[in-house]
C-alpha cells in the first residue's frame, strides 16, 4: 500500500517538475525577445541623442548666421523689435528687410555650400583635427599597431585607429606620427600637431607656408578654388626638406660621419654653420655599410646553461703546426664538456683522422658516464661535417650543431680553451729551451695540469671534480723539463756499474702508474715508475738543444696523451706520490740515435763540390783480381841480400 502511494507521489512530482521546466523555457524565450527589443530601443535612443546633438549644433550655427546678417548702423533686422531700443528676442520671428552691403563687397563673408570633391592623393589642412590621419595604408613606410581608440567624423560616425607610423615616400608629404584610421576617405594634416612639433603655420588669401624654428620653409602651397588649403603631389605645391633630410644631407657633406659624432659636434657647438638636426631620425646609408661594416658582436655568457655532463660537447681542430711532433703529428683535436669544462686532447697527422677519433671518444665517454651525449657543436669543416659523423649522430640520437661560417665566437668555449693550452705550452717549452718537436708532449702536460687546478667560473670546484666526482691529487706533479734519474732495471749490472741513467721529465703515463721521461743515454722516450725528479735544479736552461750539436730525430710515431691512471708513483717527496686518474692512451717508444752530427762546417774545410750532398766514409771494396795478380809476381823466398834478390827469377 505504501509503495503505491510513493509511486503516485513520485508521478505527481515528475509532472510538477515538467511543468516548471516548460515554464522556464517559456520565460527564457520571453527574456530573449525582450533583449532584442531592448537592443532596438537602445539603437533608437542613440539615433535620437545624435539627432539632438546635431540640432543643437544647427541652432548655434543658425544664431551665428542670423547675427552676421545685422547691420551695425541700424537695429532693423532679424530678431529685432522696433518697439524697444534693446535687443529682445520675441516669441514670433518677424522678418524685416535689413540694410546689407552689396555682395560684391570683399569684406562680406559667405558660407560656402559647394560640395568638395575629395582626391585620393590630396592632403587637407584641418585645424579641428588633433592628429595627422589617413585611410590609405600604402602611404606608410612602416606601421606600428597600437590601440588608440576611435576618431569621430563630422557626421558623428566613428573610425577605429588601427596603427600609426611615418610617411617619407616620394610624392607624399614628410609627416611623423600619422594615424591610420579605418574607413577614412580623406587625408588630413593636423595644424595643432605641426605646431606641437615646432613648426609655424601661416595662412593668407592666396596660400600657406609652414616653417620650422630656424625660419626654414618646410611646406608651402596655394589656396584652392574650393577655399581649401591642401597639399597634393602636383607641381603647384612644394614639400621642402625635413630635419631627417637635412641630417642625411649633412651626413654626406661631412664625409659620411657617424650620427654619434655628428650629434656630439652639434651638442657641444664645436663648429659653426651646422643647423639644428634631428639626430634621432631613422635613415639608412648603404655606402657606409660598404665601407664601414663590421662583424656582429657576440655577448659573453655569464652563466652555464647546461645542467649535466655530456649535455653539450664543443669540438675543434687546432693546427696545422709549423713543426711536426716527435711522432709526425700536425693537428690537435680539442674536446670540451660544456657543463664541467673538462677537456680532452687527441693528436693526429691528417685532418681525415678526425672522424675516427671523434667517434671513438664519443663512445668512450658515453660508456664511462653511462649516459648519452645530447648535443655536439663544431664548425663547418669537412673533418666534422661529413657522412661518417652524421651517421654516428643519427645512430646515437646526437644533435649536431654548427657555428656560422667564419664565426668562431659561436663556438667560443673550445676556441678559448685552444688559446689557453697554446699559451701554457708555449711558456713551458721556451722556459726549458726545448726543441719545438716536443710540442705534443707539452700540450698534453698542459691539458693534464689545467683540468686539475682550474675551477669553473662561478664555482669553487675544479673541472676534474665536476667530471670525476672527487677532488684531484696533485702531489705527484713535477716541473716539465726537470732533470731526472731513471733506474736501469732492465740492464745487467756488474758490481761497480752505475745503477741509473740521467733523463728529462716530460709527462705522466696515461695507462699505467708511471712517468714519461726522455732517457739521454739511449735517446728514447720511455715510461718508468722508478724515477727520481730533481725539481730544485738551479739552471732552468740546462738542456740547451740549440748548441752546435743537435740530436737527430727520425720520423717517429707518437700517440696522444689525454688522461692519466691513478695510484701513487713514489713514496716520498723526492719520488712522485699521486693519484693518477684512469685515462687511456696508446703508448709507443720514441727512439733517438746516439750519434751526433756536426753542423756549420767552414767552406774551406769541405772537399769536393759544395752543392753535392753529405758523404760519409765507407769501407773500400776489395778487388780480388788485382790481389791475385799481385801475388803471382811476389817471391816465394825472402832474399837475404840485394844480390840474391836480383838473382831471383820471380
C-alpha positions as CSV (number, residue, x, y, z in Angstrom):
1,X,0.0,0.0,0.0
2,X,2.8,2.3,0.9
3,X,4.6,1.6,-2.3
4,X,1.6,2.6,-4.4
5,X,1.3,5.9,-2.5
6,X,5.0,6.5,-3.0
7,X,4.7,5.8,-6.8
8,X,1.8,8.2,-7.0
9,X,3.7,10.9,-5.2
10,X,6.7,10.5,-7.5
11,X,4.4,10.7,-10.5
12,X,2.9,14.0,-9.2
13,X,6.4,15.4,-8.5
14,X,7.6,14.5,-12.0
15,X,4.6,16.3,-13.5
16,X,5.3,19.4,-11.5
17,X,9.0,19.3,-12.5
18,X,8.0,19.0,-16.1
19,X,5.6,22.0,-15.8
20,X,8.3,24.0,-14.2
21,X,10.7,23.2,-17.0
22,X,8.2,24.2,-19.6
23,X,7.6,27.5,-17.7
24,X,11.3,28.1,-17.6
25,X,11.7,27.6,-21.3
26,X,8.8,30.0,-21.9
27,X,10.3,32.6,-19.7
28,X,13.7,32.2,-21.4
29,X,12.1,32.9,-24.8
30,X,10.4,35.9,-23.4
31,X,13.7,37.1,-22.0
32,X,15.4,36.7,-25.4
33,X,12.7,38.6,-27.1
34,X,12.9,41.4,-24.5
35,X,16.7,41.6,-25.1
36,X,16.1,42.0,-28.8
37,X,13.6,44.8,-28.2
38,X,16.0,46.5,-25.7
39,X,18.7,46.5,-28.3
40,X,16.3,48.1,-30.8
41,X,15.2,50.7,-28.3
42,X,18.9,51.4,-27.5
43,X,19.6,52.0,-31.2
44,X,16.6,54.3,-31.4
45,X,17.9,56.1,-28.3
46,X,21.4,56.5,-29.8
47,X,19.9,57.9,-33.0
48,X,17.7,60.3,-31.0
49,X,20.7,61.6,-29.0
50,X,22.7,62.0,-32.2
51,X,19.9,64.0,-33.8
52,X,19.5,66.2,-30.7
53,X,23.2,67.0,-30.7
54,X,23.1,67.8,-34.4
55,X,20.0,70.0,-33.8
56,X,21.9,71.9,-31.0
57,X,24.8,72.4,-33.3
58,X,22.5,73.6,-36.0
59,X,20.8,76.1,-33.7
60,X,24.1,77.6,-32.7
61,X,25.1,77.8,-36.3
62,X,21.8,79.5,-37.2
63,X,22.3,82.0,-34.4
64,X,25.7,82.9,-35.8
65,X,24.3,83.2,-39.3
66,X,21.4,85.4,-38.2
67,X,23.7,87.7,-36.2
68,X,26.1,88.0,-39.1
69,X,23.3,89.5,-41.2
70,X,22.7,92.5,-38.9
71,X,24.0,95.9,-40.0
72,X,25.9,97.7,-37.3
73,X,24.4,101.2,-38.1
74,X,20.7,100.0,-37.8
75,X,18.8,98.0,-35.4
76,X,16.4,96.7,-38.0
77,X,16.9,93.1,-39.0
78,X,16.3,89.6,-37.9
79,X,15.1,89.1,-34.3
80,X,14.7,92.9,-33.6
81,X,11.6,94.6,-32.4
82,X,11.1,98.2,-33.2
83,X,9.1,98.9,-30.0
84,X,12.2,98.8,-27.8
85,X,15.7,100.0,-28.1
86,X,17.3,97.0,-26.6
87,X,17.7,93.8,-28.4
88,X,15.0,91.4,-27.4
89,X,14.0,88.1,-28.9
90,X,10.3,87.9,-29.5
91,X,8.2,84.8,-29.4
92,X,7.5,85.1,-33.0
93,X,10.2,85.8,-35.6
94,X,9.3,88.8,-37.6
95,X,11.2,89.2,-40.9
96,X,12.1,92.8,-41.6
97,X,14.2,94.0,-44.5
98,X,17.7,94.7,-43.4
99,X,20.3,97.0,-44.8
100,X,23.1,94.9,-46.2
101,X,26.0,95.7,-48.4
102,X,26.4,94.5,-51.9
103,X,27.6,91.0,-52.4
104,X,30.5,92.4,-54.4
105,X,31.9,93.9,-51.2
106,X,35.1,91.9,-50.5
107,X,34.5,92.2,-46.7
108,X,31.3,90.2,-47.0
109,X,31.8,86.5,-45.9
110,X,29.7,83.9,-47.4
111,X,29.1,80.3,-46.2
112,X,30.3,78.1,-48.9
113,X,27.8,75.3,-49.8
114,X,29.8,73.8,-52.6
115,X,30.4,70.1,-52.5
116,X,34.2,69.4,-52.1
117,X,35.4,66.6,-54.3
118,X,38.0,64.5,-52.3
119,X,41.1,63.5,-54.2
120,X,42.8,60.3,-53.1
121,X,46.3,61.8,-53.1
122,X,45.4,65.2,-51.7
123,X,46.1,66.2,-48.1
124,X,43.9,68.8,-46.4
125,X,44.9,71.1,-43.6
126,X,42.5,70.8,-40.8
127,X,42.6,73.0,-37.7
128,X,40.0,70.8,-35.9
129,X,42.0,67.5,-36.4
130,X,44.0,66.6,-33.4
131,X,46.5,64.3,-35.3
132,X,47.6,63.6,-38.8
133,X,45.3,60.9,-40.3
134,X,44.8,58.9,-43.4
135,X,42.9,55.8,-44.5
136,X,45.5,54.7,-47.2
137,X,47.8,52.0,-45.8
138,X,50.1,52.2,-48.8
139,X,51.4,55.7,-47.8
140,X,53.3,54.3,-44.8
141,X,56.9,53.0,-44.9
142,X,56.4,51.2,-41.6
143,X,53.4,50.8,-39.3
144,X,53.2,50.2,-35.6
145,X,50.0,48.6,-34.5
146,X,48.5,50.2,-31.4
147,X,45.2,50.7,-29.6
148,X,44.5,54.4,-29.7
149,X,40.7,54.3,-29.6
150,X,38.5,55.9,-32.3
151,X,38.4,59.0,-34.4
152,X,35.0,60.9,-34.6
153,X,34.0,62.3,-38.0
154,X,31.9,65.4,-38.7
155,X,28.6,63.5,-39.1
156,X,29.1,61.8,-35.7
157,X,30.4,58.5,-37.2
158,X,33.5,56.8,-35.7
159,X,36.5,55.1,-37.3
160,X,38.9,52.8,-35.5
161,X,42.6,53.9,-35.2
162,X,44.4,50.8,-36.2
163,X,48.1,51.8,-36.3
164,X,50.5,54.8,-36.5
165,X,53.6,55.4,-38.5
166,X,55.8,57.8,-40.5
167,X,55.4,58.9,-44.1
168,X,58.5,59.7,-46.1
169,X,57.8,58.4,-49.6
170,X,58.3,60.5,-52.7
171,X,55.2,62.5,-54.0
172,X,53.9,62.5,-50.4
173,X,54.4,64.9,-47.5
174,X,57.0,64.1,-44.9
175,X,55.0,63.5,-41.8
176,X,55.7,61.8,-38.5
177,X,53.2,60.1,-36.1
178,X,50.4,59.7,-38.7
179,X,47.4,57.7,-37.6
180,X,46.0,55.0,-39.9
181,X,42.2,55.2,-39.4
182,X,39.9,52.5,-40.8
183,X,37.3,53.9,-43.2
184,X,38.7,57.5,-43.5
185,X,38.4,58.7,-47.1
186,X,40.3,62.0,-46.8
187,X,44.0,62.6,-45.8
188,X,44.2,65.2,-43.0
189,X,47.2,67.3,-41.9
190,X,46.7,68.4,-38.3
191,X,47.7,72.1,-37.8
192,X,47.9,71.5,-34.0
193,X,50.3,68.6,-34.4
194,X,52.6,70.7,-36.7
195,X,52.6,73.4,-34.0
196,X,53.5,70.8,-31.3
197,X,56.4,69.7,-33.4
198,X,57.8,73.2,-33.5
199,X,56.5,74.4,-36.9
200,X,54.7,77.6,-37.6
201,X,51.7,77.6,-40.0
202,X,50.8,80.8,-41.8
203,X,47.7,81.2,-44.0
204,X,46.6,84.1,-46.2
205,X,44.1,84.5,-49.0
206,X,46.4,83.0,-51.6
207,X,48.2,80.1,-49.9
208,X,50.0,78.8,-46.9
209,X,53.6,78.5,-45.6
210,X,54.9,76.1,-42.9
211,X,58.3,77.0,-41.4
212,X,60.5,75.5,-38.7
213,X,62.2,77.1,-35.7
214,X,65.0,78.4,-37.9
215,X,62.5,80.0,-40.2
216,X,63.2,77.5,-42.9
217,X,60.4,76.5,-45.2
218,X,59.1,73.0,-44.5
219,X,55.9,73.0,-46.6
220,X,54.1,75.5,-48.9
221,X,51.2,75.6,-51.3
222,X,48.3,77.6,-52.7
223,X,44.7,78.0,-51.7
224,X,42.3,76.0,-54.0
225,X,39.2,77.2,-55.7
226,X,37.0,75.4,-53.1
227,X,38.5,77.6,-50.4
228,X,40.5,74.6,-49.0
229,X,44.2,74.6,-48.2
230,X,45.6,71.2,-49.3
231,X,48.8,69.5,-50.2
232,X,48.9,67.4,-53.3
233,X,51.7,65.8,-55.4
234,X,51.3,68.2,-58.4
235,X,53.8,70.9,-59.2
236,X,51.9,73.7,-57.6
237,X,52.7,72.6,-54.1
238,X,56.2,72.1,-52.6
239,X,57.2,69.9,-49.7
240,X,60.6,71.1,-48.5
241,X,63.4,69.2,-46.6
242,X,62.6,67.9,-43.2
243,X,65.1,67.5,-40.4
244,X,65.7,63.9,-41.4
245,X,66.6,65.1,-45.0
246,X,68.9,67.7,-43.6
247,X,70.6,65.2,-41.4
248,X,71.1,63.0,-44.4
249,X,72.5,65.9,-46.4
250,X,75.0,66.9,-43.6
251,X,75.9,63.3,-43.1
252,X,77.2,63.2,-46.7
253,X,78.7,66.7,-46.6
254,X,80.9,65.7,-43.6
255,X,82.3,62.6,-45.3
256,X,79.7,60.1,-44.0
257,X,80.4,60.9,-40.4
258,X,78.6,58.7,-37.8
259,X,75.4,60.0,-36.2
260,X,77.0,59.8,-32.8
261,X,79.9,62.0,-33.8
262,X,77.6,64.4,-35.6
263,X,75.4,64.7,-32.5
264,X,78.4,65.4,-30.3
265,X,79.6,68.2,-32.6
266,X,76.2,69.9,-32.6
267,X,75.5,69.4,-28.9
268,X,78.9,70.9,-27.9
269,X,78.7,73.6,-30.6
270,X,82.2,72.6,-31.7
271,X,81.8,74.1,-35.2
272,X,79.8,76.9,-36.7
273,X,77.4,76.6,-39.6
274,X,75.6,73.3,-38.9
275,X,71.8,73.8,-38.3
276,X,69.8,72.0,-35.7
277,X,69.3,68.5,-36.9
278,X,67.2,65.5,-36.0
279,X,69.9,63.1,-35.0
280,X,67.3,60.6,-33.7
281,X,65.8,60.3,-37.1
282,X,66.0,56.9,-38.9
283,X,67.8,56.6,-42.2
284,X,70.0,54.0,-43.8
285,X,73.2,54.7,-45.7
286,X,74.3,51.9,-47.9
287,X,77.6,53.5,-48.7
288,X,78.5,53.5,-45.0
289,X,77.8,49.8,-44.8
290,X,80.0,49.1,-47.8
291,X,82.9,51.0,-46.3
292,X,82.4,50.5,-42.5
293,X,80.5,47.3,-41.9
294,X,81.9,45.2,-39.1
295,X,81.2,41.8,-37.7
296,X,78.2,41.3,-35.4
297,X,79.2,41.5,-31.7
298,X,78.6,38.4,-29.6
299,X,77.5,38.8,-26.0
300,X,79.5,36.9,-23.3
301,X,77.6,34.3,-21.5
302,X,77.8,35.0,-17.7
303,X,76.4,31.6,-16.7
304,X,76.4,28.0,-17.8
305,X,73.1,27.0,-19.4
306,X,73.7,23.2,-19.3
307,X,72.7,21.2,-16.2
308,X,74.7,18.0,-16.6
309,X,77.8,16.5,-18.2
310,X,77.6,15.3,-21.8
311,X,74.7,17.6,-22.5
312,X,76.9,19.6,-24.9
313,X,80.4,18.9,-26.2
314,X,82.4,21.5,-28.1
315,X,84.8,20.2,-30.8
316,X,87.5,22.0,-32.6
317,X,90.7,21.1,-34.6
318,X,93.9,23.1,-33.8
319,X,96.6,23.2,-36.4
320,X,98.4,22.6,-38.6
321,X,101.5,23.2,-36.6
322,X,104.6,24.6,-38.3
323,X,106.7,21.8,-36.8
324,X,105.8,18.1,-36.7
325,X,105.8,16.4,-33.3
326,X,108.1,13.5,-32.4
327,X,105.5,11.2,-33.9
328,X,104.9,13.3,-37.0
329,X,101.6,14.8,-35.8
330,X,100.4,18.2,-37.0
331,X,96.9,18.7,-35.6
332,X,95.3,18.6,-32.1
333,X,91.6,17.7,-31.6
334,X,90.3,19.5,-28.6
335,X,87.0,18.5,-27.0
336,X,85.4,20.4,-24.1
337,X,82.4,19.4,-22.0
338,X,80.2,22.5,-21.6
339,X,79.0,21.7,-18.1
340,X,82.2,20.7,-16.4
341,X,84.6,22.3,-18.9
342,X,86.6,19.1,-18.7
343,X,89.0,18.9,-21.7
344,X,90.4,16.1,-23.8
345,X,93.2,16.4,-26.4
346,X,94.0,14.0,-29.3
347,X,96.9,14.3,-31.7
348,X,96.7,13.3,-35.4
349,X,98.7,13.5,-38.6
350,X,96.0,14.5,-41.1
351,X,92.5,16.0,-40.9
352,X,90.8,12.9,-42.2
353,X,91.8,11.1,-39.0
354,X,89.5,13.4,-37.0
355,X,86.3,11.4,-37.7
356,X,87.8,8.2,-36.2
357,X,89.0,9.9,-33.1
358,X,85.7,11.7,-32.6
359,X,83.6,8.5,-32.9
360,X,86.0,6.6,-30.6
361,X,86.0,9.4,-28.0
362,X,82.2,9.9,-28.0
363,X,81.6,6.2,-27.5
364,X,84.1,6.0,-24.7
365,X,82.6,9.0,-22.9
366,X,79.1,7.5,-23.1
367,X,80.4,4.2,-21.7
368,X,82.3,6.0,-18.9
369,X,79.4,8.1,-17.7
370,X,76.6,5.7,-18.5
371,X,74.5,8.3,-20.4
372,X,74.1,9.6,-23.9
373,X,75.6,12.7,-25.4
374,X,72.8,15.1,-26.2
375,X,74.5,17.7,-28.4
376,X,77.8,18.4,-30.1
377,X,78.9,21.7,-31.6
378,X,81.6,22.3,-34.1
379,X,82.4,24.5,-37.2
380,X,81.5,23.5,-40.8
381,X,84.9,22.0,-41.5
382,X,84.9,18.8,-43.6
383,X,86.5,17.0,-40.7
384,X,83.3,17.5,-38.7
385,X,80.6,17.9,-41.4
386,X,80.8,14.5,-43.1
387,X,78.8,11.4,-43.6
388,X,80.5,9.2,-41.0
389,X,80.0,11.6,-38.1
390,X,76.4,12.3,-39.3
391,X,75.7,8.5,-39.2
392,X,77.1,8.4,-35.6
393,X,74.8,11.3,-34.6
394,X,71.7,9.6,-36.2
395,X,72.5,6.3,-34.6
396,X,73.2,7.6,-31.1
397,X,70.5,10.3,-31.3
398,X,73.0,13.2,-31.0
399,X,72.0,16.7,-32.3
400,X,75.0,18.2,-34.2
401,X,75.1,22.0,-34.0
402,X,77.3,24.1,-36.3
403,X,78.7,27.6,-35.9
404,X,78.0,30.1,-38.6
405,X,80.7,30.3,-41.3
406,X,83.8,32.3,-40.2
407,X,82.2,32.9,-36.8
408,X,84.4,31.2,-34.2
409,X,82.6,33.2,-31.5
410,X,79.7,30.8,-31.7
411,X,82.0,28.0,-30.5
412,X,83.9,30.3,-28.2
413,X,84.2,27.8,-25.3
414,X,86.6,25.5,-27.2
415,X,88.3,28.4,-29.0
416,X,89.2,30.0,-25.7
417,X,90.4,26.6,-24.5
418,X,92.7,26.3,-27.5
419,X,94.3,29.7,-26.7
420,X,94.8,28.7,-23.0
421,X,96.5,25.4,-24.0
422,X,98.8,27.1,-26.5
423,X,99.8,29.9,-24.1
424,X,100.5,27.4,-21.3
425,X,102.5,25.1,-23.6
426,X,104.4,27.9,-25.1
427,X,105.7,29.1,-21.7
428,X,106.7,25.6,-20.6
429,X,108.6,24.7,-23.8
430,X,110.5,28.0,-24.0
431,X,111.3,28.1,-20.3
432,X,113.4,24.9,-20.8
433,X,114.6,25.9,-24.3
434,X,113.2,22.6,-25.7
435,X,113.0,21.8,-29.4
436,X,109.6,22.6,-31.0
437,X,109.1,19.0,-32.0
438,X,108.3,18.3,-28.3
439,X,105.1,20.4,-28.6
440,X,102.7,17.4,-28.4
441,X,104.2,16.3,-25.1
442,X,104.0,19.9,-23.7
443,X,100.3,20.4,-24.8
444,X,99.3,17.1,-23.2
445,X,101.0,18.1,-20.0
446,X,99.4,21.5,-20.1
447,X,95.9,19.9,-20.5
448,X,96.6,17.4,-17.7
449,X,97.5,20.2,-15.3
450,X,94.8,22.6,-16.4
451,X,91.8,20.4,-15.8
452,X,93.1,19.5,-12.3
453,X,93.9,23.0,-11.0
454,X,91.3,25.2,-12.7
455,X,87.9,25.9,-11.2
456,X,84.8,26.5,-13.3
457,X,83.5,30.1,-13.5
458,X,81.1,31.0,-10.7
459,X,82.1,27.9,-8.5
460,X,84.9,26.8,-6.3
461,X,85.0,23.3,-7.8
462,X,87.7,22.1,-10.2
463,X,86.9,20.8,-13.6
464,X,88.3,17.4,-12.6
465,X,85.9,17.1,-9.6
466,X,82.9,18.2,-11.7
467,X,83.6,15.3,-14.1
468,X,85.0,12.6,-11.8
469,X,83.1,13.5,-8.6
470,X,86.3,13.6,-6.4
471,X,89.0,16.1,-5.7
472,X,92.2,15.7,-7.7
473,X,95.5,14.8,-6.1
474,X,98.5,16.8,-7.4
475,X,101.3,15.6,-5.1
476,X,102.9,13.7,-8.0
477,X,103.3,16.9,-10.1
478,X,106.8,17.9,-11.3
479,X,108.3,20.7,-13.3
480,X,108.3,20.0,-17.0
481,X,111.8,19.5,-18.4
482,X,113.4,18.9,-15.0
483,X,116.4,16.6,-14.6
484,X,115.5,13.1,-13.5
485,X,117.3,9.8,-12.8
486,X,115.9,6.6,-14.2
487,X,116.7,3.3,-12.6
488,X,118.3,1.0,-15.2
489,X,116.3,-2.0,-14.0
490,X,116.3,-3.8,-17.4
491,X,120.1,-3.9,-17.8
492,X,122.7,-6.4,-16.4
493,X,124.9,-4.7,-13.8
494,X,128.3,-5.6,-12.5
495,X,129.4,-4.7,-9.1
496,X,130.7,-1.2,-9.8
497,X,128.4,-0.2,-12.7
498,X,126.1,2.8,-12.3
499,X,122.5,2.0,-11.4
500,X,120.6,4.8,-13.1
501,X,120.7,7.0,-16.2
502,X,120.1,10.7,-16.4
503,X,117.0,11.9,-18.2
504,X,114.5,14.6,-18.7
505,X,111.0,14.6,-17.1
506,X,108.2,15.1,-19.8
507,X,104.8,14.0,-18.7
508,X,102.6,11.4,-17.0
509,X,101.7,8.0,-18.3
510,X,98.0,7.5,-19.2
511,X,97.6,3.8,-18.9
512,X,100.0,2.9,-16.1
513,X,101.4,4.3,-12.8
514,X,104.5,5.7,-14.4
515,X,106.1,8.8,-15.7
516,X,107.1,9.6,-19.3
517,X,110.7,10.6,-19.4
518,X,113.4,11.1,-22.0
519,X,116.5,8.9,-21.5
520,X,119.6,10.9,-22.6
521,X,121.8,7.8,-22.8
522,X,119.6,5.8,-25.1
523,X,117.8,8.7,-26.7
524,X,114.4,7.3,-26.2
525,X,111.1,8.4,-24.6
526,X,110.0,5.7,-22.1
527,X,107.6,5.1,-19.3
528,X,109.1,4.3,-15.9
529,X,107.9,4.1,-12.3
530,X,111.4,4.1,-10.7
531,X,112.2,7.8,-11.4
532,X,113.6,10.5,-9.1
533,X,112.9,14.0,-10.3
534,X,115.1,17.0,-9.3
535,X,112.6,19.9,-9.1
536,X,115.2,22.2,-7.3
537,X,117.8,22.5,-10.1
538,X,119.3,25.9,-10.3
539,X,119.9,26.1,-14.0
540,X,116.5,26.0,-15.7
541,X,118.0,26.1,-19.2
542,X,120.3,23.1,-18.5
543,X,119.1,21.2,-21.6
544,X,120.1,23.5,-24.4
545,X,119.2,21.9,-27.8
546,X,120.2,25.0,-29.7
547,X,124.0,24.3,-29.4
548,X,126.3,23.4,-32.4
549,X,125.4,19.8,-31.8
550,X,121.8,18.7,-32.0
551,X,120.1,15.3,-31.7
552,X,119.0,13.9,-35.0
553,X,115.4,12.5,-34.5
554,X,113.8,10.3,-37.1
555,X,110.1,10.5,-38.1
556,X,108.8,8.5,-35.2
557,X,105.2,7.9,-34.2
558,X,103.7,9.4,-31.1
559,X,100.4,8.6,-29.6
560,X,98.5,11.5,-27.9
561,X,98.1,11.6,-24.2
562,X,94.8,12.6,-22.8
563,X,94.1,11.1,-19.4
564,X,96.0,9.6,-16.5
565,X,96.0,6.3,-14.5
566,X,95.5,6.5,-10.7
567,X,97.9,5.5,-7.9
568,X,100.9,6.6,-6.0
569,X,104.1,6.9,-8.1
570,X,106.7,7.4,-5.4
571,X,106.6,7.1,-1.6
572,X,108.3,10.4,-0.7
573,X,108.7,14.0,-1.9
574,X,111.8,13.1,-3.9
575,X,109.8,10.4,-5.7
576,X,106.3,11.2,-7.1
577,X,103.3,10.4,-4.9
578,X,100.0,10.8,-6.5
579,X,96.6,9.5,-7.5
580,X,96.9,9.5,-11.3
581,X,93.5,9.1,-13.0
582,X,92.3,6.3,-15.0
583,X,92.6,7.7,-18.5
584,X,93.6,5.9,-21.7
585,X,96.4,6.3,-24.2
586,X,98.2,4.2,-26.7
587,X,101.9,4.5,-26.0
588,X,104.8,4.0,-28.3
589,X,108.5,4.3,-27.6
590,X,110.4,7.1,-29.4
591,X,113.9,6.0,-30.4
592,X,116.7,8.6,-30.9
593,X,120.1,7.7,-32.4
594,X,123.0,8.3,-30.0
595,X,125.2,9.7,-32.8
596,X,126.0,13.5,-33.0
597,X,126.3,15.3,-36.3
598,X,128.5,18.4,-36.7
599,X,127.0,21.3,-38.5
600,X,128.1,24.7,-39.8
601,X,131.4,23.5,-41.3
602,X,133.6,26.2,-42.9
603,X,133.6,26.1,-46.6
604,X,137.4,25.9,-46.7
605,X,137.4,22.5,-45.0
606,X,134.9,20.9,-47.4
607,X,136.4,18.7,-50.0
608,X,134.7,18.4,-53.3
609,X,131.6,20.1,-54.8
610,X,129.7,22.3,-52.3
611,X,126.4,21.6,-53.9
612,X,126.8,17.9,-53.5
613,X,125.1,16.1,-50.6
614,X,126.8,14.9,-47.4
615,X,129.1,11.9,-48.0
616,X,130.4,9.6,-45.2
617,X,133.4,7.3,-45.1
618,X,132.8,3.7,-46.2
619,X,134.8,0.6,-46.4
620,X,136.8,0.2,-49.6
621,X,135.6,-2.6,-51.9
622,X,138.2,-5.5,-52.2
623,X,139.5,-6.1,-55.8
624,X,140.3,-9.9,-55.7
625,X,141.6,-10.0,-59.3
626,X,144.2,-7.4,-58.5
627,X,145.1,-9.2,-55.3
628,X,145.7,-12.5,-57.2
629,X,147.7,-10.7,-59.9
630,X,150.0,-9.1,-57.3
631,X,150.5,-12.4,-55.6
632,X,151.7,-14.0,-58.8
633,X,154.7,-11.6,-59.0
634,X,155.7,-12.0,-55.4
635,X,158.9,-14.0,-54.5
636,X,158.4,-17.4,-52.9
637,X,161.5,-16.9,-50.7
638,X,162.8,-13.9,-48.8
639,X,166.1,-12.8,-50.2
640,X,169.0,-12.3,-47.8
641,X,170.8,-9.7,-49.8
642,X,170.4,-7.5,-52.8
643,X,172.3,-9.8,-55.0
644,X,170.1,-12.7,-54.0
645,X,167.1,-10.6,-54.8
646,X,168.3,-9.7,-58.2
647,X,169.1,-13.3,-59.0
648,X,165.6,-14.4,-58.0
649,X,163.8,-15.3,-61.2
650,X,160.4,-14.2,-59.9
